[in-house]
Amino acid sequence: MLVIFISSVALFSSKNVIHNAAYLLFTLLSVAGLFVLSGSDFLAITQVMIYIGGVLVLLLFGVMYTKNTEKQGVQLGSARILTGVVLGLTSFSILAFGIMNEDLDQNYEIKAQGVTEVLGVHFMTNQILAFELTAVLLLVVLIGAVFVAGLKKTTEKH
């Protein structure tokens, strides 16, 4: 929890975009670690594959594509900082109140068998058509992205 807090604060206080991506990586990995500690192995793997593997890589490609250097940095501060702080503290207070008033079972045991095997069998038997259609859709999107990236301007006059 401490790593999540420190890297989150560093994420919002840093001006360097590359450092922000690294702090986001630490935050997301720490959340995945919390999922592992709570016995939610499927959520931990999903956290790593989707958020770290997809979103963070997309963010880094966006940073590299826009050629954002250290000299440019990110402009900190906003005219709405007071609104953001108030909304953040209100959200935190509501969540903390809900968690503190929840009657949690203190004798909870984590089962030895994970949910990943059950979900895998379910996806590959009952949901195979949706699974394959999603794979085909992602392939079409990838081919479209390569096609669009390879287009050259043909409107140039000689």
Secondary structure, 3 states (H helix, E strand, C coil): CHHHHHHHHHHHHCCCHHHHHHHHHHHHHHHHHHHHHCCCHHHHHHHHHHHHHHHHHHHHHHHHHHCCCCCCCCCCCCCCHHHHHHHHHHHHHHHHHHHHCCCCCCCCCCCCCCCHHHHHHHHHHCCHHHHHHHHHHHHHHHHHHHHHHHCCCCCCCC
